[in-house]
Amino acid sequence: MSKRVFFLAFAMVLGMVQAQKSVAANTPCSGKKGGISHCTGDKFVCKDGTISASKKTCRS
């Protein structure tokens, strides 16, 4: 019984980690950039003041 509980808990944690990685990889200004502050034209400006290298645009 305890092996099943351990496996289930491990699978849930692994799933959450994978979900967080996919969200971070698809979001402009993710990670250390702190998220999106605002837009300048079609470009995202990150909270750390840099322009995002994302190919996404603010208008889409």
C-alpha positions as CSV (number, residue, x, y, z in Angstrom):
1,M,0.0,0.0,0.0
2,S,2.7,2.5,0.9
3,K,4.5,1.9,-2.4
4,R,1.3,2.8,-4.3
5,V,0.9,6.0,-2.2
6,F,4.6,6.9,-2.8
7,F,4.3,6.3,-6.6
8,L,1.1,8.3,-6.8
9,A,2.6,11.3,-4.9
10,F,5.8,11.1,-7.1
11,A,3.7,11.1,-10.3
12,M,1.7,14.1,-9.1
13,V,4.8,16.1,-8.2
14,L,6.4,15.2,-11.5
15,G,3.3,16.3,-13.4
16,M,3.2,19.7,-11.6
17,V,6.9,20.3,-12.4
18,Q,6.4,19.5,-16.1
19,A,3.3,21.8,-16.3
20,Q,5.3,24.7,-14.8
21,K,8.1,24.2,-17.3
22,S,5.7,24.3,-20.2
23,V,4.0,27.4,-19.0
24,A,7.3,29.2,-18.4
25,A,8.6,28.3,-21.7
26,N,5.6,29.7,-23.6
27,T,5.2,33.0,-21.7
28,P,7.1,36.2,-22.6
29,C,9.3,37.6,-19.8
30,S,9.1,34.4,-17.8
31,G,11.6,33.3,-15.2
32,K,14.0,35.8,-13.9
33,K,12.5,38.6,-16.0
34,G,9.6,38.8,-13.6
35,G,6.7,38.7,-16.0
36,I,5.3,41.3,-18.4
37,S,5.2,44.9,-17.3
38,H,3.6,46.6,-20.3
39,C,3.8,46.8,-24.1
40,T,5.7,49.1,-26.4
41,G,4.2,48.8,-29.9
42,D,4.2,45.0,-30.6
43,K,7.0,44.2,-28.1
44,F,6.6,43.0,-24.5
45,V,8.5,45.0,-21.9
46,C,9.5,42.8,-18.9
47,K,9.4,43.9,-15.3
48,D,13.2,44.0,-15.2
49,G,13.1,46.7,-17.9
50,T,14.3,44.5,-20.9
51,I,12.4,43.9,-24.1
52,S,11.3,40.3,-24.5
53,A,12.8,38.2,-27.3
54,S,9.5,36.5,-27.8
55,K,8.1,36.1,-31.3
56,K,4.6,36.7,-29.9
57,T,3.2,40.2,-30.1
58,C,1.3,42.2,-27.6
59,R,-1.6,42.5,-30.0
60,S,-2.1,38.8,-30.6
